Amino acid sequence: MLVVDGNTLVKRLAAPPANEWGGHASEQVFIAGQHATKEDIHQGSIVIDAMQPLSVVVDVILELISS
């Protein structure tokens, strides 16, 4: 599970076109609610900080899948 802070989530939700998931206000409200309550992070999920540079996130994922 890639996670970001609330401010980053708001910025990213402002960017998608209306024809992509998260592009409609109702979807953005749903996503923000899931983020706030952490309901979308299931027990046993591997949480990866997506605030890091992309190369670091990729390295973490590659390390996880190779171990």
N, C-alpha and C positions, 0 to 999 in steps of 0.2 A: 504494500500500500504506500503510494507516494503521498506525502503530506506537506502542506504549506501553512503559513500563518494566515490569520484572518484577513489582513490587509492585502496580501498577495492574492488570496482567493477572490476578493472583491475586484481587484484589477483584472484578473484573468477572466472573470465572469462578464466583465464589461466588453471583452474583445470578440467573443464568438459571433458569427453571423446567425441570423434568426433561423436558418435551416439546419443548424448544428445543435446537438444536445447542449443545453445551458444557454441557448440564445434567446429564450423566452423568459419573461419575468417570473412566471409560475415555476419554471424549472430552477431559476436562480434562487428563489425563496426556498425551494425544497433542498437544493444543494447547500445553501447557507445553514439551514436547520440541521442537516446531517453533520456538517462540519462542526457546528457549535456543540452538539450533543455527543459527537464522536460515534454515533450509531452505525456509521458506515465502516468502522474499523472492527472487524470481527475478531473474536477471541482466537489467538493463535496466528494472527496476521503478522507478517514481517513489515515493520514500519520503516520507511526510508525518508529521510529529510530531503524533500525536493527543493529546498531553499539553497542547497549547495550548487556549485557550478555543475553544468550538465555532465562534464567529463567525470566528476566525482560520483555522481548518481549512477552513471553507466558502470563505472568500476565497481561500485558496491553491488549492483545487480549481477554483474558478471561473476563476482566473487561468490555471491550467494548461490548462483546456479551451478557453479563448478565444484562446490564443496559438498 
